[in-house]
Structures are given as structure tokens and as C-alpha cells.
Amino acid sequence: MPETPGTRRATGTPARNLLRRKPVAVLVAESGADTHRPGAPEHDGGTGIHLRRSIGLWQLSAIGISCTIGTGIFFVLNSAVPEVGPAVLLSFVIAAITAGLTALCYAELTSAIPVAGSSYSYAYATLGEIVAFGVGACLLLEYGVSASAVAVSWGEYLNKFLDLTVDVTIPNALAAPPGGGGYFNLPAVVLVALCCLLLVRGASESAKANVVMVGIKVGVLVLFVAIALTGFHSGNLTPFMPLGVGGVGVAASTIFFSFIGLDAVSTAAEEVKDPRRTMPRALLIALTVVTLVYIAVALAAVGAQRWTRFNGQEAGLAEILQNVTGSTWPALVLAAGAIVSIFSITLVTLYGQTRILYSMGRDGMLPQRFARTSPRTGTPVWNTLVVGSGVALLAAFVPLDALADLTSLGTLVAFTIVSAGVMILRHTQPDLDRGFKVPGYPLTPILSIAFCLYLIYGLRLPTFAMFGAWLAGAALLYFGYSVKHSRLAQHQPQQEQPAEPR
């Protein structure tokens, strides 16, 4: 069959085919990103392939803020402080600088390639198919483990809230997974189910609900800072670095788990209005808000409580407020805010994972069913059910504290690929339409890669072993299925497939 515009024959050696790249023009055309331009179709004709563009700037910014704020404060803080002491403040700064440099790189790529799939799609356009599949596997891992870990912590604050209001708590056997002192984490399963129900209703509905929850969570954290600062003691900050300089890097690597929200913004690209302008702005707004809130809360927390008390502390921020004030009402407000906050984190994390599966299904990396959307809601219902089931099982039965580092590693690998992708795309397609360009190029992406590699170096050896096992499984899937079913491997145009019957 002769080649047609936007297609590429699977010719050449097998090794060369593994590095075949998907043209940017095809990625953009498939997403419908240019439907606002003269002569382009205004809709997908009812095919059920395109996602619906219904998310605006502030809703998208809220997605990034929501998915980021919460994990680093309500969950990771109690893991990071024991590793480094009060110097956790420096760890947050290092993680924020790394995220900031990468956010600039994300902003350029999202403005040039405004499609779902995030760094998976960017790698497909710049580094080739097998690298893209590996990045997709990293993203699925980080989103799945992140959502599960956060869902596990939801039960802690729910129990704190119930204890303060009705003097009742869920029995530990039903509130913690095996290995965590229980048998089945029921609150985590309930949380995931509620998030899936909201996601199935539609992206716009989920985004609007998320905006409300973001407002609540930021308000609660501002309240925490204001009250915790009244109990601030400078003596709690000394010694500032009790575990040495090495602890700063280790804690920063753990804390980076909380910056997954930046990637979540880019997964929404195909459902955003005017993505070339909206995506970069939302990324930078989210990063600014998140960094300011993180550092303020961390400073207030370590100033109000001795660093040695963070280890093993459940519902830590609520406990700090209760100890500072001697009253239960601030802790009650904080626990209620944490319940809402963790709900919104889980919601957005599940959302991001379903959109990555959608992109991989559309490319033939996964079965075509993952690229189907509901004719009624415009959402990938099958993806939501698959992701929700997997995350619920992990949260219910697996203690996930040790897997936070695994999420950090997946995130850092994806961020490194994004930064490299900026430089590759500048070289291969210098005239590509970009709504935003990285300032200080090429120093900015180089520094981003350097900071990511520094944080990767700080991770523990068991993390690399688990990560290697995951990639080995991904390689089996790629060579057993994806390499044969890839749409680039087939001699046919990138055409849309019919939607499922109504």
C-alpha cells in the first residue's frame, strides 16, 4: 500500500523499527488540537475517539495543584523528616527547583504537542517507540502506586475525624492492609470507588468538583500554618542537619514523590480549551502555588514539633495542631481538610492514569479497547474501571510506604525524558509552532536533567531492583504484543476507529 500523509512504513531493520517516531503532526491531528483552525472539523463526528475539550485555565491549574498538594504534606512529610531532620526544608527546596526546571520543559512540549499521554507522547515524537513504551510503563507505575499510597493514608485522617467527632474509629483490621497491622483497608477501597464514579460522569464534572476541593485544602493548610506558627520554637530547628548532608538528598528524593502533579497537568492536554496557551500557564501557576504552600507548611511543622516525633506519627499535621492549641477543634478542621484533600489527589491521579492508557491504546501499544470513550460522557470508562480495580487492590492489601521511592523513580525518569525531548525537538523540528519556549535554553533542560539524576542517585538500591522488575515485565508486553500491533507498524493511515455501540 502506498504511503499517505501522516503515516510511515515499518521498513528497515527490526532494531531501527524499535526507534520509529510518531510525527508531531499526526499526534496533534489525532487529538483534534487544531479543530479551531480554518477548514478543520469542529467535532469528531461521533466516532468516540476524541476526548471532549471542556477544561479551562483555572480548572487545569487546580488539577496540578490538587494532585501535588497533599502527598508531600499529609503523607510524605512524616516519612521525609526522620531521614533528614529540620533540614527537610532544604530537601523541599531541591525538589522544588528540580520540578521548576522540568516544568519549564513541560511547558514548551505541551504547547508544541498538546495531546494526552504526557511524557509518553513526547517520547514517542522525539526518542522513538520503545523508549516511549518504557516511559508509558514508568507513568503507569508512578500513578498507580501514588494513588494507592495516598488512598492508604486517607483512612488515617478519616479515623482521626471520627475519633474527634463521634469517639468511634474503624477497627484496625479493616483500616490497614496486611503488613500494616490489619487485614483489609476498607476506607481506601471506598475512596477509590467514589473517585471512579465521579470520573465516569465526565472530565468537566470532575474538574469542577476538584476546583472546590482545592480551595478547601489550600484554606485548611493556610489555617495550619497560621496556628502552628503560634507554637513555633527556634530550638526545634537545631541541630538543623542531625543526619548529615547526605540525608538532604535522600529526603529530597522521597519528597519528589509529591511533584507528580506536574505530569498530571500534561495528561489533560486533549480535554483543555486552547491548549497551546492554557497548558504552559497552568503548569507555571500550579508550580508557584505548590512550592509556596509546601515550604510554608514544612517550616511551620518542624518549628512546632521536634523532628524526632514525626517518625511513625499518624495524621501528623492534625496531631501537631492538637498539641499546639491543647484543643481538638483545629485538629478536627485539619482532619476534615485532609479527607477532602486526599480525595482530590486520588481523583486526579486516577484521571491521569486513565488518559495515559487512552493514548497507549490509540497508538496500538495496548488493546484498542483502551482507546474507546463513552458516546454519552466522552470519558474512557473501561480505563477507569481497570485503573480503579488495580489501585483499590493495591491500597486494600499492600502496605505502600516503602513504594513512595518507586513512584519518585518513575517520575524522575519521565521528567528526564521530557527535558531531553525539548532539546531533541529543538534540533529536529526548529520551526515547529510553540506557544512557549524554555528560557535560558539549552542550560535549563541540561540543569533539569542534572537535578533529576541527582535525586535518582539518592534513592535506595531495593527501589532500583523493583523498578527493574517492572521494566522487565513491560518489555515482555512490548515484544509480545505492542511491537506487532503498533499503528506505526501497520501499513495503513492513522484513521479513527468506530465507537462502541450505544
C-alpha positions as CSV (number, residue, x, y, z in Angstrom):
1,M,0.0,0.0,0.0
2,P,1.4,3.4,-0.9
3,E,2.3,5.8,2.0
4,T,-0.2,8.6,2.8
5,P,0.4,11.8,4.7
6,G,0.9,11.2,8.4
7,T,1.9,7.6,8.0
8,R,5.2,5.8,8.0
9,R,6.1,2.4,6.7
10,A,7.5,-0.2,9.1
11,T,10.6,-0.7,6.9
12,G,14.2,-1.2,7.8
13,T,15.9,-3.4,10.3
14,P,14.0,-4.6,13.4
15,A,16.3,-2.6,15.7
16,R,15.5,0.5,13.6
17,N,11.8,-0.1,13.8
18,L,12.0,0.0,17.6
19,L,13.1,3.6,17.3
20,R,10.4,4.7,14.9
21,R,8.9,8.0,15.9
22,K,5.4,9.3,15.6
23,P,5.2,12.5,13.7
24,V,4.1,15.5,15.7
25,A,1.6,16.5,13.0
26,V,-0.1,13.1,13.4
27,L,-0.2,13.4,17.2
28,V,-1.8,16.8,17.0
29,A,-4.2,15.8,14.3
30,E,-5.4,12.7,16.3
31,S,-6.1,14.9,19.3
32,G,-8.2,17.4,17.5
33,A,-6.0,20.2,18.9
34,D,-6.3,22.2,15.8
35,T,-10.0,21.9,15.3
36,H,-10.3,25.7,15.9
37,R,-8.3,26.5,12.8
38,P,-10.0,27.3,9.5
39,G,-11.0,24.3,7.5
40,A,-10.6,21.8,10.4
41,P,-13.6,19.7,11.7
42,E,-15.4,21.1,14.7
43,H,-16.0,17.7,16.2
44,D,-15.1,14.0,15.9
45,G,-18.3,13.1,14.0
46,G,-19.5,10.9,16.9
47,T,-16.6,8.4,16.5
48,G,-16.0,8.3,20.2
49,I,-12.2,8.6,19.6
50,H,-11.6,12.3,20.6
51,L,-11.8,13.4,24.1
52,R,-14.0,16.4,24.8
53,R,-12.4,19.8,25.3
54,S,-14.1,21.2,28.4
55,I,-11.4,22.3,30.8
56,G,-10.3,25.9,31.2
57,L,-7.2,27.5,32.7
58,W,-8.2,27.6,36.4
59,Q,-9.7,24.1,36.3
60,L,-6.4,22.8,34.7
61,S,-4.3,24.8,37.3
62,A,-6.4,23.2,40.0
63,I,-5.7,19.7,38.6
64,G,-2.0,20.4,39.0
65,I,-2.4,21.9,42.5
66,S,-4.7,19.2,43.6
67,C,-2.5,16.3,42.5
68,T,0.6,17.8,44.1
69,I,-0.5,19.5,47.3
70,G,-1.4,16.8,49.8
71,T,1.0,13.9,49.2
72,G,4.1,16.0,50.2
73,I,2.3,17.4,53.3
74,F,-0.3,14.9,54.5
75,F,1.7,11.8,53.7
76,V,5.4,12.2,52.7
77,L,6.3,14.7,55.4
78,N,6.2,12.1,58.1
79,S,8.5,9.9,56.0
80,A,11.0,12.6,55.0
81,V,11.6,14.4,58.3
82,P,13.0,11.3,60.1
83,E,15.5,11.0,57.2
84,V,17.0,14.5,57.5
85,G,15.6,16.4,60.5
86,P,14.8,20.2,60.2
87,A,16.9,20.3,57.0
88,V,13.9,18.8,55.3
89,L,13.3,22.5,54.3
90,L,16.4,22.2,52.0
91,S,15.0,19.0,50.7
92,F,11.8,20.7,49.7
93,V,13.8,23.5,48.0
94,I,15.9,21.0,46.0
95,A,12.8,19.1,44.9
96,A,11.0,22.3,44.0
97,I,14.0,23.6,41.9
98,T,14.1,20.2,40.1
99,A,10.3,20.4,39.5
100,G,10.6,24.0,38.4
101,L,13.2,23.4,35.8
102,T,11.3,20.4,34.5
103,A,8.0,22.4,34.5
104,L,9.6,24.9,32.0
105,C,10.5,21.9,29.8
106,Y,6.9,20.5,30.1
107,A,5.5,23.9,29.3
108,E,7.3,24.0,25.9
109,L,6.4,20.4,25.0
110,T,2.8,20.8,26.0
111,S,2.5,23.9,23.9
112,A,4.1,22.2,20.9
113,I,2.4,18.8,21.3
114,P,-0.9,19.4,23.1
115,V,-2.0,15.8,23.4
116,A,-3.0,13.3,26.1
117,G,-0.3,10.8,27.2
118,S,2.1,13.3,28.7
119,S,5.8,12.4,28.6
120,Y,4.8,9.1,26.9
121,S,3.6,11.0,23.8
122,Y,6.5,13.4,23.9
123,A,9.0,10.4,24.0
124,Y,7.1,8.9,21.0
125,A,7.7,12.0,19.0
126,T,11.3,12.5,19.9
127,L,13.1,9.3,21.1
128,G,11.2,6.5,19.4
129,E,8.6,3.8,20.1
130,I,10.4,1.5,22.5
131,V,11.6,4.4,24.7
132,A,8.0,5.8,24.7
133,F,6.6,2.5,25.8
134,G,9.1,2.4,28.6
135,V,8.1,5.9,29.7
136,G,4.5,4.9,29.5
137,A,5.3,1.9,31.8
138,C,7.0,4.3,34.2
139,L,4.0,6.6,34.2
140,L,1.5,3.8,34.8
141,L,3.7,2.6,37.7
142,E,4.1,6.0,39.3
143,Y,0.4,6.9,39.0
144,G,-0.8,3.5,40.3
145,V,1.5,3.4,43.3
146,S,0.9,7.1,44.1
147,A,-2.8,6.7,44.0
148,S,-2.7,3.6,46.2
149,A,-0.3,5.1,48.7
150,V,-2.4,8.3,49.1
151,A,-5.6,6.2,49.4
152,V,-4.0,4.3,52.3
153,S,-3.3,7.5,54.2
154,W,-6.9,8.6,53.7
155,G,-8.1,6.1,56.4
156,E,-5.7,7.7,59.0
157,Y,-7.3,11.1,58.7
158,L,-10.8,9.6,58.5
159,N,-10.2,7.7,61.7
160,K,-8.9,10.9,63.3
161,F,-12.0,12.8,62.2
162,L,-14.4,10.1,63.5
163,D,-12.5,9.9,66.8
164,L,-12.8,13.7,67.4
165,T,-16.5,13.9,66.3
166,V,-18.2,10.7,67.5
167,D,-15.5,9.0,69.5
168,V,-15.5,6.0,67.2
169,T,-12.8,4.6,64.9
170,I,-12.8,2.0,62.3
171,P,-11.1,-1.2,63.6
172,N,-7.5,-1.5,62.5
173,A,-8.3,-4.9,60.9
174,L,-10.5,-3.0,58.4
175,A,-8.4,0.2,58.2
176,A,-5.0,-1.1,57.3
177,P,-3.5,-3.6,54.8
178,P,-1.7,-6.8,55.7
179,G,1.8,-5.8,57.0
180,G,0.4,-2.5,58.2
181,G,-1.4,-4.0,61.2
182,G,-4.7,-5.0,59.5
183,Y,-6.2,-7.3,57.0
184,F,-8.1,-5.1,54.6
185,N,-8.1,-1.3,54.0
186,L,-11.8,-0.6,53.6
187,P,-11.6,3.2,53.6
188,A,-9.1,3.1,50.7
189,V,-11.4,0.9,48.6
190,V,-14.4,3.2,49.3
191,L,-12.3,6.3,48.3
192,V,-11.2,4.8,45.0
193,A,-14.7,3.7,44.2
194,L,-16.1,7.2,44.8
195,C,-13.4,8.8,42.6
196,C,-14.1,6.3,39.8
197,L,-17.8,7.1,39.9
198,L,-17.0,10.8,39.6
199,L,-14.6,10.3,36.7
200,V,-17.1,8.2,34.8
201,R,-19.5,11.1,34.9
202,G,-17.2,13.3,32.8
203,A,-13.9,15.3,32.9
204,S,-15.6,18.6,33.2
205,E,-17.7,17.5,36.2
206,S,-14.6,16.0,37.8
207,A,-12.6,19.2,37.2
208,K,-15.3,21.4,38.7
209,A,-15.5,19.3,41.8
210,N,-11.8,19.3,42.0
211,V,-11.6,23.2,42.0
212,V,-13.9,23.3,45.0
213,M,-11.7,20.7,46.8
214,V,-8.5,22.6,46.0
215,G,-10.0,25.7,47.6
216,I,-10.8,23.8,50.7
217,K,-7.4,22.1,51.0
218,V,-5.4,25.3,50.4
219,G,-7.6,27.1,53.0
220,V,-7.0,24.4,55.6
221,L,-3.3,24.4,55.0
222,V,-3.1,28.2,55.4
223,L,-5.0,27.7,58.7
224,F,-2.5,25.1,59.8
225,V,0.4,27.5,59.1
226,A,-1.2,30.3,61.0
227,I,-1.9,28.2,64.1
228,A,1.3,26.1,64.0
229,L,3.4,29.3,63.9
230,T,2.0,30.3,67.3
231,G,3.8,27.3,68.7
232,F,7.0,27.8,66.7
233,H,10.2,27.3,68.7
234,S,13.5,28.0,67.1
235,G,15.1,25.3,69.3
236,N,13.2,22.7,67.2
237,L,15.3,23.7,64.2
238,T,18.6,22.7,66.0
239,P,20.6,20.8,65.2
240,F,19.5,21.7,61.7
241,M,21.1,18.7,59.9
242,P,21.4,16.0,62.5
243,L,21.8,13.2,60.0
244,G,24.4,14.9,57.8
245,V,24.4,16.4,54.3
246,G,23.6,13.0,52.7
247,G,20.2,13.0,54.4
248,V,19.1,16.1,52.5
249,G,19.4,14.3,49.1
250,V,17.7,11.2,50.4
251,A,14.8,13.1,51.7
252,A,14.6,15.2,48.6
253,S,14.3,12.0,46.5
254,T,11.4,10.8,48.7
255,I,9.7,14.2,48.7
256,F,9.8,14.3,44.9
257,F,7.0,11.7,45.1
258,S,4.8,14.7,45.7
259,F,5.5,16.5,42.5
260,I,3.7,14.1,40.3
261,G,1.0,16.7,39.8
262,L,3.0,18.5,37.1
263,D,2.8,15.4,34.9
264,A,-0.9,15.1,35.7
265,V,-1.5,18.6,34.1
266,S,0.0,17.4,30.8
267,T,-2.2,14.3,30.7
268,A,-5.2,16.5,30.4
269,A,-4.0,18.2,27.2
270,E,-6.7,16.8,24.9
271,E,-9.5,18.0,27.1
272,V,-8.3,21.6,27.5
273,K,-9.6,24.6,25.7
274,D,-6.9,26.4,23.6
275,P,-4.2,24.0,24.9
276,R,-1.2,25.8,23.3
277,R,-1.8,28.8,25.6
278,T,-3.5,27.2,28.5
279,M,-1.1,24.3,29.2
280,P,2.1,26.4,29.9
281,R,0.2,28.9,32.0
282,A,-1.5,26.2,34.1
283,L,1.8,24.4,34.7
284,L,3.6,27.6,36.0
285,I,0.6,28.6,38.1
286,A,0.4,25.2,39.7
287,L,4.2,25.1,40.4
288,T,4.2,28.5,42.1
289,V,1.3,27.8,44.4
290,V,2.5,24.3,45.3
291,T,6.1,25.4,46.1
292,L,4.9,28.3,48.4
293,V,2.4,26.1,50.3
294,Y,4.9,23.2,50.7
295,I,7.7,25.3,52.2
296,A,5.4,27.3,54.4
297,V,3.7,24.1,55.9
298,A,7.1,22.3,56.3
299,L,8.6,25.3,58.1
300,A,5.6,25.6,60.4
301,A,5.5,21.9,61.1
302,V,9.2,21.4,62.0
303,G,9.1,24.6,64.0
304,A,6.1,23.5,66.1
305,Q,7.2,19.9,66.7
306,R,10.6,18.2,67.4
307,W,11.8,16.4,64.3
308,T,12.2,13.1,66.2
309,R,8.4,12.9,66.8
310,F,7.5,12.7,63.1
311,N,8.5,9.1,62.8
312,G,5.5,6.7,62.8
313,Q,3.1,9.5,63.6
314,E,-0.4,9.1,62.0
315,A,-2.4,12.1,60.9
316,G,0.7,14.1,61.7
317,L,-0.5,17.6,61.0
318,A,-3.7,17.2,63.0
319,E,-1.6,15.9,65.9
320,I,0.6,19.0,65.7
321,L,-2.3,21.4,65.9
322,Q,-3.9,19.5,68.8
323,N,-0.6,19.6,70.7
324,V,0.0,23.3,70.0
325,T,-3.5,24.5,70.9
326,G,-4.5,21.9,73.5
327,S,-7.8,21.9,71.8
328,T,-9.5,19.4,69.4
329,W,-11.2,21.9,67.0
330,P,-8.1,22.8,65.0
331,A,-7.2,19.2,64.6
332,L,-10.8,18.4,63.6
333,V,-10.7,21.1,60.9
334,L,-7.3,19.8,59.7
335,A,-8.5,16.2,59.6
336,A,-11.6,17.2,57.6
337,G,-9.5,19.2,55.2
338,A,-7.1,16.2,54.8
339,I,-10.0,13.9,53.9
340,V,-11.1,16.3,51.2
341,S,-7.5,16.9,50.1
342,I,-6.6,13.2,49.7
343,F,-9.9,12.6,47.9
344,S,-8.9,15.2,45.3
345,I,-5.4,13.8,45.0
346,T,-6.7,10.3,44.3
347,L,-9.2,11.7,41.8
348,V,-6.6,13.5,39.7
349,T,-4.1,10.7,39.9
350,L,-6.6,8.1,38.7
351,Y,-7.6,10.6,36.0
352,G,-4.1,10.9,34.7
353,Q,-3.5,7.2,34.6
354,T,-6.7,6.6,32.5
355,R,-5.5,9.2,30.0
356,I,-2.1,7.6,29.6
357,L,-3.8,4.2,28.9
358,Y,-6.1,6.0,26.4
359,S,-3.1,7.3,24.5
360,M,-1.3,4.0,24.5
361,G,-4.4,2.2,23.3
362,R,-4.9,4.6,20.5
363,D,-1.3,4.0,19.4
364,G,-1.8,0.2,19.4
365,M,0.6,-0.2,22.4
366,L,-2.3,-1.7,24.3
367,P,-5.5,-3.3,23.0
368,Q,-7.8,-0.9,21.1
369,R,-10.4,-1.0,23.9
370,F,-8.3,1.3,26.0
371,A,-8.9,4.0,23.3
372,R,-12.7,3.8,23.5
373,T,-14.7,6.6,25.0
374,S,-18.3,6.6,26.1
375,P,-20.6,8.3,23.5
376,R,-22.6,9.8,26.4
377,T,-19.9,11.2,28.7
378,G,-16.9,11.3,26.4
379,T,-14.8,9.5,29.1
380,P,-12.8,6.3,28.8
381,V,-15.0,4.2,31.1
382,W,-13.1,0.9,30.5
383,N,-9.8,2.5,31.5
384,T,-11.4,4.0,34.7
385,L,-12.7,0.6,35.7
386,V,-9.4,-1.2,35.1
387,V,-7.3,1.5,36.9
388,G,-9.8,1.7,39.8
389,S,-9.7,-2.0,40.3
390,G,-6.0,-2.2,40.3
391,V,-5.5,0.7,42.6
392,A,-8.2,-0.5,45.0
393,L,-6.5,-3.9,45.3
394,L,-3.1,-2.4,46.0
395,A,-4.4,0.0,48.6
396,A,-6.5,-2.7,50.3
397,F,-3.9,-5.4,50.6
398,V,-0.4,-3.9,50.2
399,P,1.5,-1.7,52.7
400,L,2.8,1.0,50.3
401,D,5.1,3.3,52.5
402,A,8.2,1.7,51.0
403,L,6.9,2.2,47.5
404,A,6.9,6.0,47.6
405,D,10.5,5.9,46.4
406,L,9.4,3.7,43.5
407,T,7.0,6.4,42.4
408,S,9.7,9.0,42.7
409,L,12.0,7.0,40.4
410,G,9.3,6.6,37.8
411,T,8.5,10.3,38.0
412,L,12.2,11.3,37.7
413,V,12.7,9.1,34.7
414,A,9.7,10.6,33.0
415,F,11.0,14.2,33.8
416,T,14.4,13.4,32.5
417,I,12.9,12.2,29.2
418,V,10.8,15.4,28.9
419,S,13.9,17.6,29.4
420,A,15.9,15.6,26.8
421,G,12.8,15.8,24.5
422,V,12.9,19.6,24.5
423,M,16.5,19.6,23.1
424,I,15.8,16.8,20.6
425,L,12.7,18.6,19.2
426,R,14.5,21.9,19.0
427,H,17.1,20.2,16.8
428,T,14.9,18.0,14.7
429,Q,12.0,20.5,14.3
430,P,13.2,24.0,15.0
431,D,10.3,25.6,13.1
432,L,7.6,23.8,15.0
433,D,4.8,26.0,16.3
434,R,5.5,26.5,20.0
435,G,3.2,28.6,22.3
436,F,6.0,28.7,24.9
437,K,9.8,28.4,24.8
438,V,12.1,27.4,27.6
439,P,14.0,30.4,28.9
440,G,17.8,30.0,29.2
441,Y,17.9,27.2,26.6
442,P,19.9,24.9,26.5
443,L,21.1,25.5,30.1
444,T,17.6,25.0,31.6
445,P,16.9,21.5,30.3
446,I,20.5,20.4,31.0
447,L,20.2,21.6,34.6
448,S,16.8,19.8,34.8
449,I,18.4,16.5,33.7
450,A,21.3,17.0,36.2
451,F,18.9,17.6,39.1
452,C,16.8,14.6,38.2
453,L,19.9,12.4,38.1
454,Y,21.0,13.7,41.5
455,L,17.7,12.8,43.0
456,I,17.7,9.3,41.3
457,Y,21.2,8.8,42.8
458,G,19.7,9.4,46.3
459,L,17.2,6.5,46.0
460,R,17.8,3.1,47.7
461,L,19.0,0.0,46.0
462,P,15.8,-2.0,46.6
463,T,13.9,0.7,44.6
464,F,16.1,0.1,41.6
465,A,15.5,-3.7,41.9
466,M,11.7,-3.3,41.9
467,F,11.9,-0.8,39.1
468,G,14.0,-3.2,37.0
469,A,11.5,-5.9,37.6
470,W,8.6,-3.7,36.4
471,L,10.5,-2.7,33.3
472,A,11.3,-6.3,32.5
473,G,7.6,-7.1,32.6
474,A,6.9,-4.1,30.4
475,A,9.5,-5.4,27.9
476,L,7.7,-8.7,27.7
477,L,4.4,-7.0,26.9
478,Y,6.0,-4.7,24.3
479,F,7.8,-7.5,22.4
480,G,4.9,-9.9,22.9
481,Y,2.1,-7.6,21.8
482,S,2.8,-3.9,21.2
483,V,5.6,-4.2,18.6
484,K,3.2,-6.2,16.4
485,H,0.1,-4.1,16.9
486,S,1.6,-0.6,16.9
487,R,-0.2,1.6,14.4
488,L,3.1,2.8,13.1
489,A,4.0,-0.9,12.4
490,Q,1.0,-1.3,10.1
491,H,0.8,0.0,6.5
492,Q,-2.3,2.0,7.0
493,P,-3.3,5.6,7.7
494,Q,-3.8,6.8,11.2
495,Q,-7.6,6.6,10.9
496,E,-10.1,6.8,13.6
497,Q,-12.0,3.6,14.6
498,P,-15.7,3.4,15.2
499,A,-17.1,4.0,18.6
500,E,-18.7,1.2,20.7
501,P,-22.4,0.8,20.0
502,R,-24.7,2.9,22.1
